[in-house]
C-alpha cells in the first residue's frame, strides 16, 4: 500500500501488524513510486485503490500504458 499522508501511517501499520506478510505500507506519492519494482517477483499483483479524484486519471493511464504487456498486475479494482 502506498500512502502519502504521514498522519495515516500509524493506523495503517497497526492494521498491517494484524496481517503479517500480507500488507506492506510504503510512504510515498503514488504518482512517483515505481509499483512494478515494488511488486518484484510477486506477480501478478492486484491493484485495489481508493484513488484521490485529482490523480485518478493520471494513475489509471500510467497503469494501462504499462510496457511490456501483459502488465505486472492482473486486476485494477
MARDOFI-552335 format. One line per 4 residues: number of its first residue (from 1); their letters; for each residue x, y, z of N, C-alpha, C. Coordinates in Angstrom, 2 decimals, padded with zeros to 5 digits. Each point is the difference from the previous one (the first is absolute). Layout:
<rs>
NUM) A) X Y Z X Y Z X Y Z; ...
</rs>
This chain:
<rs>
1) XXXX) 000.85 -001.16 000.00 -000.85 001.16 000.00 000.89 001.22 000.00; -000.33 000.95 -000.85 000.74 001.25 -000.06 -000.86 001.08 000.64; 000.56 000.69 000.97 -000.73 001.05 000.71 000.87 001.23 000.10; -000.53 001.11 -000.44 000.73 001.27 000.03 -000.18 000.75 001.32
5) XXXX) -001.16 -000.14 000.61 -000.34 000.75 001.21 000.62 -000.65 001.23; 001.02 000.63 000.54 000.71 -000.54 001.16 -000.91 -000.20 001.21; -001.09 000.74 000.06 -000.93 -000.13 001.13 -000.68 -001.36 000.01; -000.04 -000.68 -001.12 -000.68 -001.30 -000.11 000.92 -001.18 000.28
9) XXXX) 001.28 000.22 -000.01 000.96 -001.11 000.06 -000.11 -000.84 001.26; -000.18 000.62 001.15 -000.09 -000.77 001.25 -001.21 -000.94 -000.01; -001.14 000.50 -000.44 -001.20 -000.83 -000.05 000.16 -001.13 -001.01; 000.61 000.30 -001.13 000.22 -001.04 -001.02 000.99 -001.05 000.49
13) XXXX) 001.02 000.43 000.73 000.97 -000.94 000.56 -000.68 -000.94 000.99; -000.93 000.53 000.75 -000.75 -000.83 000.95 -000.80 -001.08 -000.74; -000.62 000.37 -001.09 -000.74 -000.97 -000.82 000.96 -001.04 -000.58; 001.12 000.46 -000.53 000.99 -000.92 -000.59 000.51 -000.99 001.02
17) XXXX) 000.15 000.41 001.25 000.47 -000.89 001.06 -000.97 -001.15 000.26; -001.27 000.22 -000.28 -001.00 -001.05 000.18 000.03 -001.02 -001.12; 000.65 000.35 -001.12 000.07 -000.87 -001.18 001.45 -000.12 -000.46; 000.84 -000.65 000.80 001.43 -000.09 -000.32 000.23 -000.59 -001.40
21) XXXX) 000.86 000.68 -000.75 000.35 -000.48 -001.33 -001.03 000.24 -001.08; -001.11 000.63 000.35 -001.07 000.20 -000.98 -000.20 001.45 -000.39; 000.54 000.93 000.78 -000.19 001.42 -000.29 001.29 000.73 000.32; 000.55 000.64 -001.02 001.21 000.81 000.17 -000.38 001.45 -000.25
25) XXXX) 000.39 000.87 000.91 -000.29 001.42 -000.12 001.25 000.71 -000.51; -000.16 000.75 -001.08 001.10 000.78 -000.57 -000.40 001.46 000.07; 000.81 000.79 000.70 -000.27 001.43 000.07 000.51 000.64 -001.29; -000.90 000.61 -000.73 000.42 000.63 -001.24 -001.18 000.49 -000.81
29) XXXX) 000.31 000.59 -001.13 -000.99 000.54 -000.92 -000.25 -001.04 -001.10; -001.23 -000.44 -000.16 -000.33 -001.03 -000.97 000.35 000.41 -001.43; 000.08 001.30 -000.26 000.37 000.46 -001.33 001.50 -000.14 -000.26; 000.78 -000.19 001.06 001.45 -000.08 -000.15 000.58 -001.38 000.28
33) XXXX) -000.71 -000.81 000.77 000.49 -001.32 000.38 -000.05 -000.95 -001.19; 001.05 -000.77 -000.19 000.04 -001.02 -001.06 -000.63 -001.27 000.56; -001.29 -000.16 -000.24 -000.72 -001.14 000.57 000.48 -001.33 -000.56; 000.37 -000.04 -001.25 000.51 -001.24 -000.60 001.23 -000.47 000.75
37) XXXX) 000.85 000.93 000.37 001.22 -000.32 000.75 -000.35 -000.51 001.40; -001.01 000.63 000.63 -000.42 -000.44 001.33 -000.57 -001.42 -000.04; -000.75 -000.30 -001.03 -000.61 -001.32 -000.13 001.07 -001.06 -000.19; 001.02 000.34 -000.78 001.11 -000.93 -000.22 -000.47 -001.30 -000.61
41) XXXX) 000.41 -001.10 000.61 -000.33 -001.33 -000.51 -001.40 -000.47 000.41; -000.65 000.72 000.88 -001.34 -000.39 000.47 -001.04 000.41 -001.02; 000.10 -000.56 -001.19 -000.90 000.38 -001.09 -000.93 -001.14 -000.32; -001.17 000.23 -000.48 -000.58 001.31 -000.21 -000.54 000.58 001.31
45) XXXX) 000.00 001.29 000.10 -000.52 000.70 001.17 -001.42 000.45 -000.29; -000.69 000.39 001.05 -001.33 000.57 -000.14 000.04 001.42 000.53; -000.51 000.92 -000.78 -000.07 001.39 000.41 -001.41 000.25 000.52; -000.09 000.33 001.27 -001.26 000.32 000.64 000.18 001.38 000.60
49) XXXX) -000.76 000.98 -000.50 000.29 001.37 000.40 -001.25 000.83 000.19; 000.11 000.92 000.91 -000.97 001.07 000.18 000.76 001.25 -000.43; -000.08 000.32 -001.27 000.84 001.04 -000.57 -000.54 001.40 000.28; 000.90 000.90 000.40 -000.41 001.40 000.10 -000.41 000.51 -001.38
53) XXXX) -001.07 000.73 -000.06 -000.58 000.44 -001.27 001.03 000.68 -000.90; 000.82 000.85 000.56 000.91 000.81 -000.82 001.17 -000.78 -000.60; 000.23 -001.25 000.44 001.09 -000.78 -000.61 -000.49 -001.31 -000.62; -001.29 -000.27 000.09 -000.53 -001.28 -000.47 000.29 -000.23 -001.48
57) XXXX) -000.28 000.97 -000.84 000.21 -000.19 -001.43 001.47 -000.22 -000.32; 000.87 000.78 000.62 001.45 -000.15 -000.25 000.48 -001.39 000.39; -000.45 -000.51 001.13 000.42 -001.34 000.43 -000.56 -001.08 -000.91; -001.27 000.09 -000.34 -000.60 -001.02 -000.87 000.67 -000.03 -001.37
61) XXXX) 000.26 001.15 -000.57 000.67 000.04 -001.30 001.40 -000.61 000.12; 000.70 000.35 001.05 001.36 -000.54 000.22 -000.05 -001.52 000.09; -000.95 -000.53 000.75 -000.09 -001.45 000.16 -000.39 -000.68 -001.31; -000.92 000.60 -000.74 -000.49 -000.62 -001.23 001.00 000.12 -001.15
65) XXXX) 000.93 000.92 000.08 001.03 000.14 -001.03 001.29 -000.73 000.36; -000.07 -000.85 001.00 001.16 -000.75 000.45 000.60 -000.81 -001.15; 001.28 000.07 -000.14 000.73 -000.81 -000.99 001.04 -000.83 000.74; 000.26 -001.20 -000.35 -000.67 -000.77 -001.04 -001.36 -000.49 000.49
69) XXXX) -000.80 -000.41 -000.92 -001.32 -000.54 000.31 000.07 -001.51 -000.15; -000.55 -000.84 000.82 -000.91 000.33 001.09 000.73 000.66 001.16; -000.73 000.78 000.76 000.58 000.80 001.08 000.37 -000.85 001.22; 000.53 000.68 000.99 000.40 -000.63 001.26 -001.21 -000.27 000.88
73) XXXX) -001.17 000.49 -000.37 -001.24 -000.22 000.77 -000.97 -000.83 -000.83; -000.95 -000.64 000.69 -001.04 -000.72 -000.73 -001.38 000.60 000.21; -000.11 000.94 000.95 -001.29 000.65 000.26 000.21 001.42 000.50; -000.95 000.85 -000.38 -000.08 001.35 000.55 -001.39 000.13 000.61
77) X) -000.06 000.24 001.29 -001.29 000.12 000.70 -000.09 001.32 000.70
</rs>
